[in-house]
Amino acid sequence: MAHKLTRLFWLLPVLVSPLPAQPPLDAIPAGPAISLGIIRGTVAVGASPVSNARVMVFVPSLAYFREARTNAIGRYAIKGVPSGAYRLGVAARDFDYQEIAIEISGGILQREFTLAPETEPGRWDVIGNTAGEFFDASDIGILLADGRIMYCHDTITPVIFDPATGQSFVAAGSDLPQGCMNIMLLPDGRPIFVGGQPGSDPGQFRNAVRYVKAYNPVADTWERFADLLNPTGRWYPGMARLADGSLLAMGGGTRPNAVRTATCERLNLATMTWSWTGSMINPSEFSPCALLYTGEVLATWNPPQLYNPTTGEWRLTGAFNQPVRGWPDHSDHSLIVLADGRAAAIGIDRANGGAYTVMSEIYDPATESWSLGSSPALLREKSEVVPLPDGRVLVAAGDTELANPGVPHVNGVVKWTDLYEPATGVWRRMADMGQFREYHAVTLLVPDGRVLTTGGTVIDFGNPPNSADVEAFSPPYLFRGVRPQIANLSDAVVDRGSNLTLTIVPAIRLTSAVLVGTQATTHWVDAGIPRRVVLSVQQSGANASVTLPTDPNVLPLGHYMLFAMVDDSPSVARMIEVR
C-alpha cells in the first residue's frame, strides 16, 4: 500500500554534474545480465483520473532517477528500467504525496495509485538560537545576500544566524544605539537602518532620531550616512523600495511626544543623501507598503493611497471593504504583491464589535479597488506573513483579540499556522508553532525553502517563558519526493532582461522558475521586496534557461532567491543580485 514519505529530500546531497542517460551498472542491484522493464499504471482520485501527475522512480542516492507524467486519462509508463529495487513516488498539487518500494526484474510492473486531498501539516523544529541577544521588542530580521540572517534590536549586539548550520555569532556593534528603526537591504548587499530612537530610552517611544547607517556583513563594519531631513526624526518610519533600488521613507513618530508625521523623503543611492518628496494623506507609522507593477507605491495604512515616484505626489485609491484596520493605533495586516500584479492584505482587526470577519482583501491596480478574500478557521491580526515559492502564503501566529479563542493562547496570541493560496482562496491549517509568538517576532523565507522565526515570546511585554530559540518551518512542499537542484548557475549578478542558464540535477523537467524577493521585516511589516515573480523555462535535458523581466516595476533592483520549480516543489534557491 502506498504511504506518505517521511524523509525530507532537501537533506539529500546536491549532485554537481548532470546524470548520465543510464546509470553505471554498479549503481543498480541486478544479476549478471540486466533486464529492462516497464513500470506503468494509473493515478486517480476516486474514479476520476488525475492528469499531469508526476511519477518518479529512483534510488535514494539519486544515482538513478526517471520521471513521467500521467496522460489525460491518468495513465503513466516508464520504460527501460533496469532490474533492481527502487522507490516509486507520485505527486500532484493539492494531493498527498505517495511513495512505495518496488522491485523490478524485466517485464511489466503494474502499480496503481489513488490519491487523497493533501493533509501534510509541515513541521516546526528548533534549529538554533540567538545566543548573545534576546529579541523581545523592536526586533528586525533581514535576509542577507549570502543567505544568512541578520537579527538586530538596537544595532549594538546584532546576531548573524546561518540557516544551513544553525550556528550564530554576535557581529560587530555600531557605536550609536538605534532601536525601533526600519530596515532594507541595499542593492550592494548592506542592510541600511533608518530612523528609530536612541537606545538610552527604549521604552518611551518619544525620542525619535534621524540616524541612518549601514552594516557591511563582509567587513563586519558599520558606516554612518547623512541623517534624515525631518528635524524631529522618524520613529518606525514606513519604507518601500522603488524601481531603481532606492528607498522611500514615509511618516513615523517624532520628537518630543511621538506625534506622527505625514512627511516623506527619498534616498539617492548615488550620493546616499535624502531629499523631500510629497506627504502622505494622513500621518502614519510603518505602513504596510510595496511597489506595484504600475510603478506606484501602495501604502495601505491608513487610508490606502498611492505614491507616484515620477511626480512625488500621493493620492487616494480604493478604500478597504473593512476600513478601520486598527486606525489610529497600529495596522492589522501585512501586504504582499502577487505574481499577477495584484496585492493581498492579510490580517484583520475585529473592529466595530467583531463586525470585520474576513482575513484577506485583494487589491486590483487596474480598477484601484479592493475585494474581500477568504478566511481561515481562526481570524487574527498581526500574523507572520511569508510568501512561498509555490505561490502559497504562510500565515503563522497572530492575535485573535479574544479572551478565549477556543485554542491554546496567551492573551489571545496563538501558535496557529495556516497556508493560504490566494489564487483559489483556500486556507489549510498547518502544524502549530512551538512557541507563542506575538507581533515582535521576525519571520523569513530562507534559500532552502524553510521559514525561520525568532523573537516575540514576551507577550504584551510580560508573560514568560521567554525564548531565544530559532524555529524553522518545513512546508509541505519539502515532503513531496525528489526536488530539483541547481548544480550550476551562469551568473549571480544580472541585469533586467538578461538570460540565465541553469544546470538541473537530476535532469528533472522544470515547470517554472521563481524569484522571491528577500525580506526585511520588523513586526508584521516587510520593507524588503515582498513579491514573487514567475519565470518561464526553456529546457533541454539538464540544461535550462530563464529570461528576467525587463520592467523595473516588476523586478526592482536588489537581491532575490531564484528557485527552480517542478510543480509545487522548489529547489534550494540560488541568491542573485539584479542590478
PALUMKE-695835 format. One line per 5 residues: number of its first residue (from 1); their letters; for each residue z, x, y of C-alpha. Coordinates in steps of 0.25 Angstrom, whole numbers, plus 5000, padded with zeros to 4 digits. Each point is the difference from the previous one (the first is absolute). Layout:
NUM> a> Z X Y; ... .
END
This chain:
1> mahkl> 5000 5000 5000; 4997 5005 5014; 5012 5004 5008; 5002 5005 5015; 4999 5014 5003 .
6> trlfw> 5013 5007 5004; 4995 5013 5003; 4997 5004 5015; 4986 5006 4999; 5002 5007 5014 .
11> llpvl> 5009 5009 4992; 4988 5005 4992; 4995 5014 5004; 4989 5001 5009; 4987 5006 4994 .
16> vsplp> 4993 5009 5008; 4985 4999 4995; 4991 4989 4995; 5002 4996 4986; 4988 5004 4990 .
21> aqppl> 4992 4988 4995; 5006 5002 4986; 5014 5006 4998; 5002 5013 4992; 5001 4997 4986 .
26> daipa> 5015 5006 4999; 5004 4989 5011; 4996 4989 4990; 5008 4998 4987; 4989 4999 4989 .
31> gpais> 4996 5004 4987; 4990 5011 4996; 4988 4991 5005; 5002 4992 5013; 4996 4986 4999 .
36> lgiir> 4996 4992 5012; 5005 4986 5001; 4999 4988 5009; 5012 4992 5007; 4996 4986 5004 .
41> gtvav> 5007 4987 5003; 5002 4990 5010; 5010 4998 5012; 5005 4986 5003; 5010 4992 5007 .
46> gaspv> 5003 4988 4991; 4986 4995 4996; 4993 5006 5013; 4993 5013 4999; 5004 5011 5010 .
51> snarv> 4988 5007 5006; 5000 5014 5006; 5014 5003 4994; 5002 5015 4998; 5001 5005 4985 .
56> mvfvp> 5004 5015 4998; 5001 5008 4987; 5007 5013 5002; 5010 5010 4994; 5013 5003 5008 .
61> slayf> 4996 5013 5005; 4987 4994 5005; 4992 5011 4992; 4992 4988 4996; 4997 4988 5009 .
66> reart> 4990 4989 5000; 4999 4986 5007; 4992 4988 5001; 4999 4987 5007; 5000 4986 4994 .
71> naigr> 4988 4992 5002; 4998 4985 5005; 5005 4995 4987; 5012 5009 4999; 4994 5010 4989 .
76> yaikg> 5001 5015 5000; 4995 5011 4992; 5003 5015 5000; 4990 5008 4991; 5000 5014 4994 .
81> vpsga> 5015 5001 4999; 5004 5012 4991; 5010 4997 4988; 5014 5001 5004; 5013 4994 5006 .
86> yrlgv> 4999 4994 5014; 5006 4991 5011; 4992 4988 5003; 5003 4993 5014; 4995 4988 5008 .
91> aardf> 5002 4998 5014; 4996 4988 5009; 5005 4998 5014; 5012 4989 5001; 5002 5001 4985 .
96> dyqei> 5010 5008 4992; 4994 5014 4994; 5000 5000 4985; 4999 5013 4992; 5000 5002 4984 .
101> aieis> 4999 5011 4991; 4987 5001 4991; 4994 5009 4990; 4985 5000 4997; 4992 5007 4989 .
106> ggilq> 4986 4996 5003; 4995 4986 4998; 5004 4989 5009; 5014 4997 5005; 5002 4986 5006 .
111> reftl> 5011 4998 5010; 5003 4987 5008; 5008 4999 5012; 5007 4988 5006; 5005 5002 5014 .
116> apete> 5012 4994 5007; 5003 4999 5015; 5006 5013 5006; 5015 5001 4998; 5002 5014 5002 .
121> pgrwd> 5011 5001 5011; 4999 5015 5004; 5012 5009 5000; 5009 5006 5010; 5006 5014 4997 .
126> vignt> 5009 5010 5007; 4992 5012 5002; 5009 5009 5009; 5008 4999 5013; 5000 5004 5014 .
131> ageff> 5012 5010 4999; 5003 5006 5014; 4998 4986 5007; 5004 4986 4997; 4991 4990 5006 .
136> dasdi> 5007 4987 5005; 4994 4997 5013; 4988 5005 5010; 4993 5005 4987; 4986 5004 5000 .
141> gilla> 4991 5004 4988; 4986 5006 5002; 4990 5005 4989; 4996 5014 5004; 4986 5005 4998 .
146> dgrim> 5004 5008 4987; 5005 4987 4993; 5015 5004 5003; 5009 4990 5008; 5008 5004 5012 .
151> ychdt> 5013 4991 5002; 5007 5001 5013; 5011 4994 5008; 5002 5007 5013; 4991 5013 4998 .
156> itpvi> 5012 5009 4998; 5000 4999 4985; 4987 4996 4995; 4998 4999 4985; 4986 5004 4993 .
161> fdpat> 4999 4993 4986; 4990 5003 4990; 4996 4988 4992; 4993 5008 4989; 5013 5008 4997 .
166> gqsfv> 5011 4991 5005; 5005 5012 5008; 5004 5001 5014; 5005 5009 5011; 5006 5000 5014 .
171> aagsd> 4989 5004 5010; 5002 5007 5013; 5006 4991 5010; 4996 4999 5015; 5009 5004 5011 .
176> lpqgc> 5000 4987 5006; 5006 4988 4993; 4991 4988 5000; 5002 4987 4993; 4995 4986 5000 .
181> mniml> 4986 5005 5003; 4986 4997 4994; 4991 5009 4993; 4986 5002 4996; 4992 5011 4992 .
186> lpdgr> 4991 5008 5010; 4986 5003 4995; 5004 5014 4999; 5011 4996 4990; 5012 5002 5008 .
191> pifvg> 5010 4988 5001; 5002 4996 5015; 5013 4994 5005; 4999 4991 5012; 5012 4994 5009 .
196> gqpgs> 5013 4996 4994; 5014 5003 5004; 5009 5013 5001; 5008 5003 4987; 5013 5001 5009 .
201> dpgqf> 5001 4985 5001; 4992 4994 4988; 5007 4986 4999; 4999 4995 5014; 4984 4998 5001 .
206> rnavr> 5001 5002 5015; 4996 5014 5003; 4985 5000 4997; 4993 5014 5001; 4986 5005 5004 .
211> yvkay> 5000 5011 4989; 4987 5003 4993; 5000 5011 4989; 4993 5003 4987; 5004 5007 4987 .
216> npvad> 4991 5010 4994; 5002 4999 4984; 4993 5013 4997; 5007 5009 5010; 5013 4991 4999 .
221> twerf> 5001 5000 5016; 5001 4990 5011; 4992 4999 5013; 5003 4992 5012; 4989 4993 5008 .
226> adlln> 4999 4994 5013; 5010 4988 5002; 4996 4986 5000; 4997 4995 5014; 5009 4988 5000 .
231> ptgrw> 5012 5005 5008; 5011 4992 4993; 4995 5004 4986; 4996 4992 4988; 5010 4996 4989 .
236> ypgma> 4992 4996 4988; 4986 4999 5006; 4989 4994 4993; 4989 5009 4996; 4985 4998 4995 .
241> rladg> 4989 5010 4996; 4987 4999 5008; 4987 5003 4994; 5000 5014 5005; 5013 5003 4994 .
246> sllam> 5008 5000 5013; 5011 4990 5001; 5005 4989 5009; 5015 4999 5003; 5004 4986 5004 .
251> gggtr> 5013 4993 5005; 5013 5005 4995; 5015 4999 5006; 5003 5007 5012; 5012 5007 5007 .
256> pnavr> 5011 4996 5004; 5001 4986 4994; 4990 5000 4988; 4991 4990 5009; 4986 5000 4993 .
261> tatce> 4988 5004 5008; 4986 4995 4999; 4993 5013 5004; 4991 5008 4992; 4994 5014 5000 .
266> rlnla> 4990 5008 4992; 5001 5014 4994; 4988 5009 5002; 4998 5009 4988; 4993 5011 5007 .
271> tmtws> 5011 5002 5011; 5011 4994 4993; 5004 4992 5013; 5002 4986 5003; 4993 4990 5009 .
276> wtgsm> 5004 4986 5004; 4992 4988 4995; 5001 4985 5001; 5013 4993 4997; 5003 4990 4988 .
281> inpse> 5002 4985 5003; 5015 5001 4997; 5010 5011 5000; 5001 5004 4985; 5005 5011 4991 .
286> fspca> 4993 5006 4987; 4991 4988 4998; 4992 5000 4987; 4986 5004 5005; 4987 5006 4994 .
291> llytg> 4986 5004 5005; 4990 4989 4995; 4986 5002 4996; 4996 4994 5013; 5006 5012 5007 .
296> evlat> 5011 4992 5007; 5015 5002 4996; 5007 4988 4995; 5015 4999 5004; 5007 4988 4994 .
301> wnppq> 5014 5000 5006; 5000 4992 5009; 4991 4993 5002; 4988 5005 4992; 4991 5008 5010 .
306> lynpt> 4988 5009 5000; 4999 5014 5007; 4986 5004 5004; 4999 5016 5000; 4988 5000 5009 .
311> tgewr> 5006 4991 5011; 5014 5004 4998; 5004 4985 5001; 5008 4990 4991; 4996 4986 4998 .
316> ltgaf> 5006 4988 4992; 4994 4997 4987; 5003 4989 4990; 5014 4996 4998; 5007 5000 4987 .
321> nqpvr> 5002 4986 4993; 5015 5004 4999; 5001 5006 5014; 5015 5004 5002; 5000 5012 4991 .
326> gwpdh> 5014 5004 5003; 4997 5001 5015; 5007 5005 5009; 5008 5008 4990; 4991 5008 4990 .
331> sdhsl> 4987 4997 4993; 5001 4994 4986; 4987 5005 4994; 4991 5012 4996; 4986 5001 5004 .
336> ivlad> 4988 5006 4991; 4985 5000 5002; 4993 4994 4987; 4987 5006 4995; 4992 4989 5005 .
341> graaa> 5005 5002 5014; 5010 4989 5001; 5014 5003 5002; 5013 4995 4993; 5013 4998 5006 .
346> igidr> 5011 5000 4988; 5014 4995 5002; 5006 4988 5007; 5013 4996 5008; 5005 4987 4995 .
351> angga> 5000 4995 5015; 5003 4986 5005; 5009 4996 4989; 4992 5005 4989; 4987 4994 5005 .
356> ytvms> 4992 5012 4997; 4996 5001 4985; 4988 5008 4999; 5002 5015 4998; 4986 5005 5003 .
361> eiydp> 4990 4997 5011; 4986 5005 5001; 4992 5004 5013; 4985 4999 5001; 4995 5008 5011 .
366> atesw> 4987 4993 5000; 5007 4987 5004; 5012 5006 5006; 5009 4990 4992; 5011 5000 4990 .
371> slgss> 5000 4992 4987; 5012 4998 4992; 5000 5008 4987; 5009 4999 4988; 5014 5003 4996 .
376> pallr> 5008 5006 4988; 5012 4992 4994; 5009 5007 5009; 4998 5000 5015; 5005 5012 5008 .
381> eksev> 4998 5008 5013; 4999 5015 5003; 4996 5004 4986; 4994 5013 4996; 4985 4997 5000 .
386> vplpd> 4990 5010 4994; 4985 4999 4998; 4996 5005 4986; 4987 5006 4996; 4996 4988 4991 .
391> grvlv> 5000 4990 5012; 5014 4994 4997; 5012 5002 5009; 5014 5004 4995; 5010 4991 5007 .
396> aagdt> 5014 5006 4997; 5014 4996 5004; 5002 4992 5013; 5010 4991 5007; 5001 4985 4995 .
401> elanp> 5009 4996 5012; 5007 4992 4990; 5015 5000 4997; 4997 4997 4985; 4985 5003 4997 .
406> gvphv> 5003 4997 4985; 4997 5014 4996; 5008 5013 5001; 5002 5004 5014; 5008 5007 5011 .
411> ngvvk> 5001 4991 5013; 4987 4994 4996; 4993 5013 4997; 4993 5001 4986; 4994 5009 4990 .
416> wtdly> 4989 4990 4997; 4986 5006 4999; 4986 4994 5000; 4986 5003 4999; 4991 4992 5010 .
421> epatg> 4985 4999 4998; 4994 4996 5014; 4986 4997 4994; 5006 4989 4991; 5013 4997 5007 .
426> vwrrm> 5007 5002 4986; 5014 5006 5000; 5007 5006 4988; 5014 5004 4998; 5002 5015 4996 .
431> admgq> 5013 5007 4996; 5011 5001 5009; 5004 5012 5008; 5012 5008 4995; 5007 4999 5014 .
436> freyh> 5001 4989 5010; 4992 5006 5012; 4999 4993 5014; 4991 5003 5011; 5004 5014 5002 .
441> avtll> 4993 5004 4987; 4987 5008 5001; 4990 4998 4989; 4987 5007 4998; 4988 5001 4990 .
446> vpdgr> 4998 5014 4995; 4988 5006 4994; 5003 4998 4985; 5000 4985 5003; 5015 4997 5000 .
451> vlttg> 5008 4995 5011; 5012 5007 5005; 5012 4995 5008; 5013 5005 5005; 5011 4996 5010 .
456> gtvid> 5004 4987 5005; 5012 4998 4990; 5010 4999 5011; 4999 4985 5002; 5003 4995 5014 .
461> fgnpp> 5006 5014 5003; 5011 4998 4990; 5000 4994 4985; 4999 5013 4991; 4997 5005 4990 .
466> nsadv> 4991 5010 5008; 4989 5008 4993; 4992 5011 5003; 4991 4998 4988; 4985 4999 5001 .
471> eafsp> 4995 4989 4991; 4985 5000 4995; 4993 4987 4996; 4989 5001 4990; 4991 4988 5002 .
476> pylfr> 4993 4993 4988; 4987 5008 5002; 5007 5012 4995; 5002 4993 4986; 4985 4997 4998 .
481> gvrpq> 4995 5010 4991; 4992 5013 5003; 4998 5002 5015; 4989 5008 5007; 5003 5014 5005 .
486> ianls> 4994 5007 5012; 4998 5014 4994; 4992 5005 5012; 4997 4996 5014; 4989 5006 5008 .
491> davvd> 5008 5000 5013; 5014 4996 5005; 4996 5000 5015; 4989 4991 5003; 4992 4993 5011 .
496> rgsnl> 4998 4985 5001; 4987 4997 4993; 5000 5012 4991; 4998 5000 4985; 5011 5004 4991 .
501> tltiv> 4997 5004 4985; 5011 4999 4989; 5001 5005 4986; 5006 4989 4992; 5007 5003 4986 .
506> pairl> 5000 4994 4991; 4986 4995 5004; 5005 4986 5003; 4990 4991 5007; 5006 4997 5013 .
511> tsavl> 5000 4987 5007; 5003 5004 5014; 5008 5011 5008; 5010 4996 5010; 5006 5007 5012 .
516> vgtqa> 5014 4996 5003; 5006 5004 5014; 5012 5009 5000; 5013 4992 5004; 5010 5004 5011 .
521> tthwv> 5011 4990 4999; 5013 4996 5007; 5007 4988 4997; 4989 4990 4995; 4989 5005 5009 .
526> dagip> 4989 5010 4997; 4995 5008 5011; 4990 5008 4991; 4987 4994 4995; 5004 4987 4994 .
531> rrvvl> 4986 4997 4993; 4992 5001 4987; 4985 5004 5001; 4992 4997 4987; 4988 5009 4998 .
536> svqqs> 4988 4998 4990; 4998 5011 4990; 4987 5006 4995; 5003 5007 4986; 4992 5008 4989 .
541> ganas> 5009 5004 4989; 5012 5007 5005; 4994 5002 5014; 5003 4989 5010; 4997 4999 5015 .
546> vtlpt> 5005 4992 5012; 4996 4999 5014; 5010 4998 5011; 4999 4989 5011; 4994 5004 5013 .
551> dpnvl> 5007 4990 5008; 5012 5006 5007; 5008 4987 5001; 4999 4998 4985; 5003 5015 4997 .
556> plghy> 5009 5006 5011; 5002 5015 5000; 5012 5004 4992; 5004 5002 4986; 4998 4991 4988 .
561> mlfam> 5002 4999 4985; 4987 5000 4992; 5001 4992 4987; 4989 4999 4989; 5001 4986 4994 .
566> vddsp> 4997 4994 4987; 5002 4985 5002; 5015 5000 5005; 5004 5014 4994; 5000 5011 5010 .
571> svarm> 4999 5015 4998; 5010 5009 5006; 4995 5001 5015; 4995 5012 5007; 5005 5001 5014 .
576> ievr> 4988 5001 5010; 4999 5002 5015; 4990 4992 5008; 4997 5008 5013 .
END
